[in-house]
Amino acid sequence: MKRLLLCAVVLAVPGSAWAGDDAPYYGPMQRWHGIGYTFGYRDKVERDGSWRIDTAIRGRGEAVDMALYRAAERARAEGYRYVMLLGGNSQTSPGVKAATLYARPSREAVPPGECRSRKATTCYTADVGEILRILGGPNGQHPGVAIVDHLDEYGREVSVSGYGIGAVAASLPPGKQRRLTTIVTDGRVQIRSSSVVPFAPAPAPFVPAPRSAPLPPAAVARAPIPRAAASPSSPSASERFQAALKAAQPVHGNNREQGWTASD
């Protein structure tokens, strides 16, 4: 049993490879004849009101992605914008991947008040629309399948999978961030790397500015038109230059233009 971690999976196959039978089955869990396993999702309400979602897939893909999609799908069907993801676990056996996810719907983008995983980074509140968009498959036709996020420097397709998708709030200690694991698949060789990235903050709600009530037409007609206060004209640059030049002239005795005479 291994804990589910946020990971970005780099696929070396085109997006069209998910078309047809290659995409995992999405629907209520059912037994496949000749295999002896059940595939799909199964969810139920726990005693505390939270949801437990179990998923199982075979072939390509991640069981946790189907569980995340199912949690968001159920939250949207019940009229919620957010879903609190409370952790879970996963296991892999030859040809089968299974996951268990605990979740709770929310109307506000606030951190969850509980976490059932030892890793706090796996418990957070996510935007339902973002989960459905990222894990809706090509053109939204394959629930539980991660869409291509971007191409790397070698032209390989990069998809985001697992915990962390659509995060808007998390109950993390101050300064702690979620860990992102990247899996680069090149043929049969997988290179894993990880980095620490912050959770996306919850978007601030838009609050329109209050509008002042318009004045009635009669009050507008009586309102005096404000007039600009008269300001003394400022001397021009030429006048300021002449005044400074005159002030700098030497004083000569008996010059009445300078305001005094030698007899003074």
Protein Blocks (a to p, Z undefined) as FASTA:
>chain_A
ZZddddddddfbdfklmgcjlbcceddddddehklpaedddddddfkopacdddddehed
dfklmmmmmmmmmmmmnopabdcdebdaddddehiacddddddddfbdcddfbdfbfblk
lgccddfklmmmmmnoghhlaghiacdfbdcfkopacddedehihpabdcddehiacddd
ddddehjaccdddddddddddddddddddddddddfklmmmpccdddddddddddfklmm
mmmmmmmpccdehilknopafkZZ
